[in-house]
């Protein structure tokens, strides 16, 4: 019988941690992700409250335990949770939301990178159109980095989570590394 081993989006058995100047880029291999979309005529807010899933407003992220969420479109959110214990996040959420939401597994569709530096503005102004210093902590948006549709979540002046297409993980990482080298 074959022994399967999980691999990160970058094709390794352990998540990558890369340092460029003051920037640390950490590949996140420990996050489960699912999309939650409201169904017409159903009480999604009530189901979310019972499930313990926050539903943030426009362009916002709300952290929680175990579920965090960020807004991606009207009546649609991505829900994050620790992978351990939530490997089947979509099934878990379907059970909790019932008929109130349409839920799809997203974990293996996206790569997650945490970017940490004293000030990320010099980097982010080179790679995307987000006015990083001008947006509050907890801001979440879709943006384009190196022709890739990405989600950016601002956790603080020096902390961002970036979601990009898993199939382009290496290209996204390269774009961030090159911009970081130019920024510092």
C-alpha positions as CSV (number, residue, x, y, z in Angstrom):
1,X,0.0,0.0,0.0
2,X,1.3,3.5,-0.9
3,X,2.1,5.9,1.9
4,X,0.9,9.3,1.0
5,X,2.4,12.4,2.6
6,X,0.9,15.8,2.5
7,X,3.0,18.5,0.7
8,X,2.9,22.2,0.9
9,X,1.9,24.4,-2.0
10,X,5.6,24.9,-2.7
11,X,6.1,21.2,-3.0
12,X,7.9,20.5,0.3
13,X,7.1,18.4,3.3
14,X,7.6,21.4,5.7
15,X,6.3,24.9,5.2
16,X,8.8,27.5,3.9
17,X,10.1,30.3,6.0
18,X,12.1,32.9,4.0
19,X,13.8,36.1,5.2
20,X,14.6,39.0,2.9
21,X,16.0,42.0,4.8
22,X,13.5,42.7,7.6
23,X,10.8,40.7,6.0
24,X,9.9,37.1,7.0
25,X,7.6,35.2,4.7
26,X,6.0,32.1,6.3
27,X,4.1,29.6,4.2
28,X,1.0,28.6,6.2
29,X,0.3,24.9,5.9
30,X,-1.9,24.8,9.1
31,X,-5.0,26.7,8.0
32,X,-8.2,25.1,6.8
33,X,-10.3,27.2,4.5
34,X,-13.9,27.1,3.2
35,X,-16.2,29.5,1.4
36,X,-19.7,30.3,2.9
37,X,-22.3,31.8,0.7
38,X,-25.8,32.8,1.9
39,X,-28.8,31.1,0.3
40,X,-31.7,33.2,-0.7
41,X,-34.4,33.4,1.9
42,X,-32.4,31.7,4.6
43,X,-31.3,33.1,8.0
44,X,-27.6,33.0,7.6
45,X,-26.8,35.3,10.5
46,X,-28.7,33.0,12.9
47,X,-27.0,29.9,11.6
48,X,-23.6,31.6,11.8
49,X,-24.2,32.6,15.4
50,X,-25.1,29.1,16.4
51,X,-22.0,27.7,14.5
52,X,-19.7,30.3,16.2
53,X,-18.6,31.7,12.8
54,X,-18.2,35.5,12.5
55,X,-19.6,37.2,9.4
56,X,-17.6,40.4,9.1
57,X,-18.8,43.3,7.0
58,X,-17.5,44.7,3.7
59,X,-13.7,44.4,3.4
60,X,-13.3,43.2,6.9
61,X,-11.7,40.2,8.7
62,X,-12.7,39.0,12.2
63,X,-10.5,36.6,14.1
64,X,-12.0,34.1,16.5
65,X,-11.6,30.7,18.1
66,X,-11.6,28.4,16.3
67,X,-13.2,30.2,13.3
68,X,-12.0,33.4,11.7
69,X,-13.6,34.8,8.6
70,X,-13.2,37.5,6.0
71,X,-15.6,39.1,3.5
72,X,-15.0,38.2,-0.1
73,X,-18.2,39.3,-1.9
74,X,-21.8,40.3,-1.0
75,X,-23.2,37.5,1.2
76,X,-20.0,35.5,0.8
77,X,-17.1,34.9,3.2
78,X,-14.0,32.7,3.5
79,X,-13.8,30.9,6.9
80,X,-10.5,29.9,8.4
81,X,-9.7,27.5,11.2
82,X,-6.7,25.5,12.4
83,X,-6.2,22.6,10.0
84,X,-5.7,20.2,12.9
85,X,-9.2,19.4,14.1
86,X,-10.8,21.1,11.0
87,X,-9.3,19.0,8.1
88,X,-12.9,18.6,6.9
89,X,-13.9,22.2,7.4
90,X,-16.5,22.2,4.6
91,X,-18.3,19.2,6.0
92,X,-18.2,20.6,9.5
93,X,-19.6,23.9,8.4
94,X,-22.3,22.2,6.2
95,X,-23.5,20.4,9.3
96,X,-23.5,23.6,11.3
97,X,-25.1,25.9,8.7
98,X,-27.6,23.3,7.3
99,X,-29.7,24.8,4.5
100,X,-28.7,28.4,5.3
101,X,-25.5,28.4,3.2
102,X,-23.7,26.9,0.3
103,X,-20.3,25.8,1.4
104,X,-17.3,24.7,-0.6
105,X,-13.9,23.4,0.5
106,X,-11.1,25.9,-0.4
107,X,-8.1,24.7,1.6
108,X,-6.2,23.1,-1.3
109,X,-7.1,25.8,-3.8
110,X,-5.1,28.5,-2.0
111,X,-1.6,29.1,-0.7
112,X,-1.3,31.2,2.5
113,X,1.7,33.3,3.3
114,X,2.1,35.4,6.4
115,X,4.3,38.5,5.8
116,X,5.9,40.1,8.8
117,X,8.2,43.1,9.0
118,X,8.4,46.3,11.1
119,X,6.6,48.2,8.2
120,X,5.1,46.4,5.2
121,X,4.2,49.5,3.3
122,X,7.4,49.7,1.3
123,X,6.9,46.2,0.0
124,X,3.1,46.3,-0.6
125,X,3.3,49.5,-2.5
126,X,5.5,47.7,-5.0
127,X,3.2,44.7,-5.5
128,X,-0.4,45.7,-5.2
129,X,-2.8,48.7,-5.3
130,X,-3.8,48.6,-1.6
131,X,-3.2,51.8,0.3
132,X,-1.7,49.8,3.1
133,X,-1.0,52.6,5.6
134,X,-4.5,54.1,4.9
135,X,-6.5,51.0,5.8
136,X,-7.3,49.8,9.3
137,X,-6.2,46.6,11.0
138,X,-8.7,43.8,10.1
139,X,-9.0,45.1,6.5
140,X,-9.5,42.3,3.9
141,X,-9.6,42.8,0.2
142,X,-9.0,41.1,-3.1
143,X,-6.1,42.5,-5.1
144,X,-3.8,41.6,-7.9
145,X,-0.2,40.7,-7.4
146,X,1.9,39.8,-10.4
147,X,-1.2,39.1,-12.5
148,X,-2.6,36.8,-9.8
149,X,-5.9,37.3,-8.0
150,X,-5.0,37.3,-4.3
151,X,-6.7,38.1,-0.9
152,X,-4.8,40.4,1.5
153,X,-5.7,40.6,5.2
154,X,-4.1,43.3,7.3
155,X,-3.4,42.1,10.8
156,X,-1.3,45.1,11.7
157,X,1.3,47.6,10.4
158,X,3.8,44.8,10.2
159,X,1.6,41.8,9.6
160,X,-0.3,40.5,6.6
161,X,-1.8,37.2,5.5
162,X,-1.8,36.8,1.8
163,X,-3.8,34.1,0.0
164,X,-3.0,33.3,-3.6
165,X,-3.8,30.5,-6.1
166,X,-2.1,27.4,-5.0
167,X,-1.2,26.5,-8.6
168,X,0.9,29.8,-8.7
169,X,2.4,29.6,-5.3
170,X,6.0,29.7,-6.5
171,X,5.3,32.7,-8.8
172,X,3.6,34.6,-6.0
173,X,6.4,33.9,-3.6
174,X,9.0,35.0,-6.2
175,X,7.1,38.3,-6.8
176,X,7.1,39.0,-3.1
177,X,10.8,38.1,-2.7
178,X,11.9,40.3,-5.6
179,X,9.8,43.3,-4.4
180,X,11.2,42.8,-0.9
181,X,14.7,42.9,-2.2
182,X,13.9,46.2,-4.0
183,X,12.1,47.6,-0.9
184,X,14.9,47.2,1.6
